[in-house]
Amino acid sequence: MLTRFIYFILISLFMSVSCWSGTEKVYIIPIHGDIEPGIATFVERALENAGDGTIILEIDTYGGRVDSALKIVDLLLDASNDKTIAFINKKALSAGALIALSCGRLVMKNNSTIGDCAPISFSNDKPELLGEKFQSPIRAKFRTIAKKNNYPVKLAEAMVTADMEVYKVDVNGVIKYLDKTDFEDLKNDKKNKVKLIKTLVDKGELLTMDDSEALELGFSRFSVTDIEDLLKKLEIENSEVIKINETWSESFVRLICTYSSILFLIGMAALYIELKSPGLGLPGLIGVICLSLVFFSQYIVGLASQLELLLIITGFVLICLEVFVIPGFGVAGIAGFICIIAGIVLSFQDFVIPDPKLPWQQGIFIHNSFKILATIVISFILSYYILKYLIPKISKTDRGPYLMTNLDKSFADSLETKNAELGSRGIAMTSLRPSGKMKIEDEIFDVVTEGEFIEKGSEIYISKIKGNWIVVK
């Protein structure tokens, strides 16, 4: 009797462990908002953590950057076809449609939409449809995805190109979806065997479908009310559901990427102020922090690498050599600025030289270059006005009351300024950084500038005489 009881216990434990270990895991990965490098990095990390379980991408987006969308698409295409499911919660438009169709199966929530993946750019705050050069490689990607996942190829292409007309035809009892060229060729060969049922996409339109239309046209498997309904129809409602959300660090990096231009502007302005007013300390610290946040946020999302860091460090070293070691402003200074600008531009993209086969890379490169150069110019202008107007006001002391006398009208004879007169012109005998020597006729004077650097040999004049100080411009 005892032996049977022990045997029964062991069998029960074995069955319990077997049932527990056989529980299927379902991972839900939300893709909401703009598709940008931070989202792509998050999806890559989430797919790695998902392992061998079923993966449901919950999609609600108007689209975003082409390069980020294609990175996500390549990750999904490398995964098992029966492993990934796209669940369109509200909308999957533009880049969102490309990502949704890359999954092995597509399921849509009631009244959700998918489609309209034409590449666009914004000019004067208005979207403009890009031409065939941009449409062709994206259309080819849709064609590859459609063939892989058994979607109607011509309908998938019609999401990208507005010039396509797509018809639903009956050829000997077989329903086909053909564009205008294929339909006319087929009609000429088999006039009696071709029957036009309806025009699905007119010229000038982009294919956009709701859940019922996507189901009818062979894109969606079925429509559901929510995630629970989806799991039930997939017959995995008893599975372990794990939702993978962004970590705080990923959210923080995405926030930094969103405001990277502003941080870069502040950082460059602060470093310029520190360079023009040595000894302040705080502007330099602010500049280093802002630029470090910008660079390392791009590094974390996979856009920047050691190459960009090396370029930026090299640029700063060359500029420091130019300022403190090598007199004049020449090759080292120019090369330093070029290295810094090149490193920062490259840190905002995942390629070095734009690929002619991927025309959007050229657009990204031009946009990044213009953004960086414009930011540098604005930062110099901003720092100039801060140095000229804001800092002098902040540095003024409170007017009192104090126990002191006013020495405005007092004077003292000084050997250094005895023969110096306001407005006297001469030549800088040394580089003024900001102090140095000035020659007026046959006399040499110790002079200072108001902060700017003046090269040796420059023509200068005395603008102020303060006690023993001769101030020149």
Buried (B, 14 or more C-beta within 10 A) or exposed (E): EEEEEEEEEEEEEEEEEEEEEEEBBBBBBBBBEBBBBBBBBBBBBBBEEBEEBBBBBBBBBBBBBBBBBBBBBEBBBEBEEEBBBBBBBBBBBBBBBBBBBBBBBBBBBEEBBBBBBBBBEEEEEEEEEBEEEBBBBBBEBBBBBBEEBEBBBBBBBBBBBBEBBBBBBEBEEEEBBBBBEBBEEBBEEEEEBBEEEEBBBEEEBBBBBBBEBBBEBBBBBBBBEEBEBBBBBBEBEEBEBEEBEBEEEBEBBBEBBBBBBEBBBBBBBBBBBBBBBEEEEEBBEBBBBBBEBBBBBBBBBBBBBEEBBEBBEBBBEBBBBBBEEBEEEEEBBEBBBEBBBBBBBBBBBBEEEBEEEBBBBBBBBEBBBEBBEEBBEBBEEBBBEBBEEEBEEEEEEEEEEEEEEEEEEEEEEEEBBEEBEEEBEBEBBBBBBBEBBBBBEEEEBEBBBEEEBBEBEEEBEBEEBEEEBBBBE
